């Protein structure tokens, strides 16, 4: 009789344990279904309620099949869930009893070309969790340093020259000048990837009668074939008192993936970069901007919220109303010191860094210098 009673108690305990386990597993499945719905909708604010670290992800993407989940209770009371090959998550109950994701692997997504290059340089490491990799992948300093190095090599192989021929202008002898840009690189240079500058010198009618710089003009838009050249017409000018000379060239941006195609990684570039410049830092801010003004001579509009934003500018106009052909750029927060207002926003064309907006935010204005990756700078003032 006692044996039968003891056996019944043991069976009841086992059944209660199974029921409790099944209840928890059902809770996990329902929780992940709700989280997955937020992922499918692309709602980061909703995702963060289930997984706080998801707020720092560029993108979250994975496949969920509830019937194939493998749930394991860990010794610390948390739950490890194998969601799919290469995708898993560690879940726990928070102090208020709600379920949340503590960490994951394989949930955060990146463009295929970007991810491939990051793995090759050691910036992305599969053994790290998603939050750790997101911090590394968001370290724009690294890509900026590679861009600067590659841009420098490209510039070495671009040559500028000017030529003139005699003509008549309003009945008087004059010169007609052309700027020639020669690309000695082994690849075509897109038309918007560079700006070539020519300088007009004019006679200064003073005691010295010497020549001084009158103006500088930039030219771009024509793709240059590998080991080829293009020409830009500079116009007519007084042959006696004016002349055009070649200036410098800047590399503005390269198409997505082109940097990766021009650089062969060794595998430990990112670790070497961090050893020199320090670990990437998490920047927490509620920074929000919606400003217009001038960047150089370009009418510009910037918007920003949190860590990301956008910039539009009229390349050939001071108008603050954006034209249909306004240039589009992506803004990323690099640093912000709220007490001093010191703010640095990185500017990208696609995945290519083009420079930084480096200035001070105060009394509703943002003023400073746009510093191109080629070290040239132009003033900006937004409000």
N, C-alpha and C positions, 0 to 999 in steps of 0.2 A: 504493500500500500504506500509506504514511504517512498519506495523507488519510483512508483508510478507518479506520485505527486511531484517529486524532484524533477523527473523527466518532463512533466507538463510545464513546470516553472521554467526549465531550460529552453523548451520549445517556444514558450511565450516570449522569453527574452530575445531569442533569435529572431522571432517574427517581428518584435518591436524594433529590433536593430535593423532588419531589412526594410521595414516600413519607413524608419527614420532616414535610412540611406536613400531609398527610392524618392522620398519627399525632397531631400536635398538635391538629388540629381535632377528632379523635375524643376526645382527652383533654378538651378544652373542653366538648364536648357531654355527655360522661359526667359531668363535674364539675357542669355546670349542671343536669343531671337530678337529681343527688343533692341539690344545694342546693334545687331546686324541691320535692323530696319533703319536705324539712324545712319549707319554707314552707307547703306544703299541710297538714302536720301541726300547724303553729303552734308548732313547737319552737324557741324562740329560742336556747336553749343550743346546739342543733345547727346552727342558721343561722349563729351567730357563728363556728363553725369554718370556714365557707366565706367569710363576709363579716363581719369583726369589727364594722363599723359598724352592722350589723343589730341588735345588742344594744340600741342607743339608739333604735330605731324603735318608735313606738306600734304599728304594724302593717305587715306586708309583704305585698303582694298584686300579682301580675301573671300573665299567661298565657304559657306556654312551649310553642312548637312547634319541636321540634328540626329539622325539615326546612326551616324558614324562617329559621334563623339565618344572619346574615351576619357572617363573621369576618374581621377585618383585622389584620395584624401592623403594629405601629407602629415608628417609627424607634428608639425607646428599648428595643425588644425586648418590650414589653408587647403585649396583644391587646385590640382594641376589638371588642365584640360587639353588633351591633344585634339585639335580641331581638324587639321588636315596635314598632309606631308609638308613639313617645314613651317607649320603654323601652330602655335600653342599659346596658352595663357595661364597665368596663376591668379586665382580668384580668392577673395576673402570677404567675410562679413565685417563691415565697419562698426564703429562704436554704437551707431544708431540701429544696427541690425540689418542694414541694407547691404546687398552684395555689390562688390566693385572689383574691377580688374587691377591688380597690383603691377603686373608686368606682362610682356608678351614678346614673342619672336615671330617675324614674318608677316605681321599685320600692316606695318607702315609701308607705303608704296612710293616708288620713285620712277621717273622716266627710264626706260630700258637702257638707253645709251649712257645716261648719267650714272645709273647704278653700276653698269659694267666698268666704267672708268673709275668710279669710286672704289670698287673692289680691287682693281688693278693697282691703285695707288695706296691702298691700305686705309683709305678714309672710312670705308664701310667694312665692318668685320662681322660675318654671320654669327660668330660665337657670342657677340654682345647682344643685349636685349634691345628692343625697338627704341626705347627712350634714349639709351646711350648712343645708338647709331644716329638718331634724329639730331642729337646735339652735334655730333661730328659732321653729319651731312649739311647741317645749317651753318657750318663754320665757313662763311664766305671769304674770310681772309686767305684761306688756302687756294681757292680757285683764282682769287685776285692775284696772288703771287705767281701762280703758273701762267696766268694770262699776261702779266707784265713781262715775264721771261720770254714767252713765245712772241709777244708783240715786238719786243726788242730785236729778236732774231729776224722777224719779217721786215722790220724797218731797215735793217742793215742792207737788205737786198732790193730796196726801192730807191731809184735815183730820179732826181728832178733836174730839168734843164729848160732854158728859155731860148727862143730864137726869134729874130725879127727880120722883116723884109720891108723894103721901101715902098711907099704908096703916096697918094695925094689925099689930103684931108681939108675940105673947104677951100680948095685951090692952093694949099700950101704943102710943101714936102713934109711927110710924116713917116712913122714906122708902124707896122702892124705886127703884133707879137703873139706868140703861142707858148703855152706851158706844156711840156711833154713829161709824162710820168712813165717810167720804165720799171717793170716788175721782173726782177731776176730770180724770183722764187720758183720752185718747181710745181706750183699750183696756181690756179686762177684766183685772183683777189676780187671779191664781190664789190660792186660799185658803192655800197653803203658802208663798207668795212674800213674805208680810209678817207682822209681829207688831205689834199695836197695844197700847199700854200705858195702863192707868188707875191712878191713885194714890189710895189711901184715906188721908185725914187724920183724926186723932183728937185730941180735946182732951187735953192733957197736964195731969193733975191735980197741978199744982205751984203755986208762988207766982204764976206768970205766967198760968196757966189758958189759955195759947195753944194753937194747933193745931200738931201736928207730923206728919210723914210716918209712917204706921203700916205700910203695905206697898204693894208694887207688883205688879200682876197683868198678865200678857200674854195676848192673845187672837189667835187665827188660825183658819184652817180654812174660812172662808166666802168663796167667790169674790165679788169686788165688780165689778158691771158697769161699763162705761165710763160716766162721769158718773152713777154710781149710788151707793147706800149700803147698808150692812148694820149690824145692831145686835147687841150682846152684852149679856146680862143680868148686872148686877153684884151683884144680891141686895138684901136688906133690911139697913138699918142704922139706928142711933139718930139720929133727925132732929136732936137737940139737940147731940150730942157727936161726931158723925162725918159726913163728907161725901166723896163721890168727885169727883175732878177728872180731866180728860184729861191724859195724859202725852205720850209721844212715839211715833213709829212707826219701825220698822226694816224694810228690804227684805232678806229672807233669801236669796232665790235666784229665778231666773227659769227657766222651762222651756228646754230645749235649743233653740237657734235664735231665741229671742225677742229676745235682745240684738241679733242681726244684723238682725232686722226693725224694731227701734226706732232703729237708728243707720245713717245714710247715710255710707259712707266717702268720703274725698277721694282716696285712693290712696297717700298717703305717710305715713300715721299711724305705721307701725312705724319707719320711718327717723327720724322726728322724735322718737319715744320713745327710741330708742337714742342719739340725739345728746344727749339730756338725762340718761339714766340709765346709759349704757354698754352695751357688747355683752353678750349672754348668756354665761354661763360654764358650762363642762362641770364637773359635780360627780361625782367618783368616790368612792364609799364602799361599804363592805360592811355598812352600817347594817341591823340587823334588830331589830324590836320586836314584842312580844306582851304588851300591858299592859291593865290594867283600873283604873278609878278614877272620880272625879267630875269633871265639867266643869260648873261652876255647881252646880245641884242635879240634874244628869242623870247617871245611871249610864252609863258609857261604856267601850267596848272598842275599842282600836286595834291594828291589825296593820300591819307595814311590813317591806319587804325591798328593798334596793337603792335605787330611786328612787320606788317606788309602794307604796301601801298602801290600807287601808280603815278607816273609822271607823263604829261603830254606837253609837247612844245612845238611851236611854229618855227621851223628851221630858218625861214627867210622873212620873218615878220616880227615886229614888236607887239602885234595885236594880242590882247589877252583873251580874245575869243578864239577857241580852237577851230582851225580849218579842217576840212575833210581829209587833207593829207598830212595832218599833224603827226609827228613822230611819237611812238608809244614806247615807254620804258617801265620796268618793274623796280620798285623801291623796297629795300630791306633794311631793317634797323641794325646798325652796327654798334652804336653806343649812344647813351643818353644820360647825362648827369643833371637831374632835375634841379638841384640847388643853383647851379650856375647856368643852366639852359644849354650847355654844350651838347650839340646833337650832330651825329654823323649818320647819313643815310646812304647806303650803297645803291648805285644805279646799274641796272642790267638790261641788256637787250637779249631776251630769251634767257639762256643759261650763261651768256657771256658778260662778264663784268666790264663796264665802260668807264667807271669812275665813282667818286663819292661827292655828295653834297655835304660839305664840312662847314658848319656854322653855328650860330647861337640863336636860340629861340627865346624871345623876350617881348613882353608887352604886345602880344599878338602879331609879331613879325618874326621871320626866319631869314637871317642874313649871313652871308659868308662867301665861300668860294666853291665852285664846282671844279674838282681836281680830276682831270682825265688820267687814265692809266698810263698815258705817255708823258705825264708830269706837267702838261700845260694846264692852265687854270683860267677861269673866268668868274667874275663876280655874279652873285645872285641876290635878289631881295624879293621876298614874298610876304604877303599879308592877307 
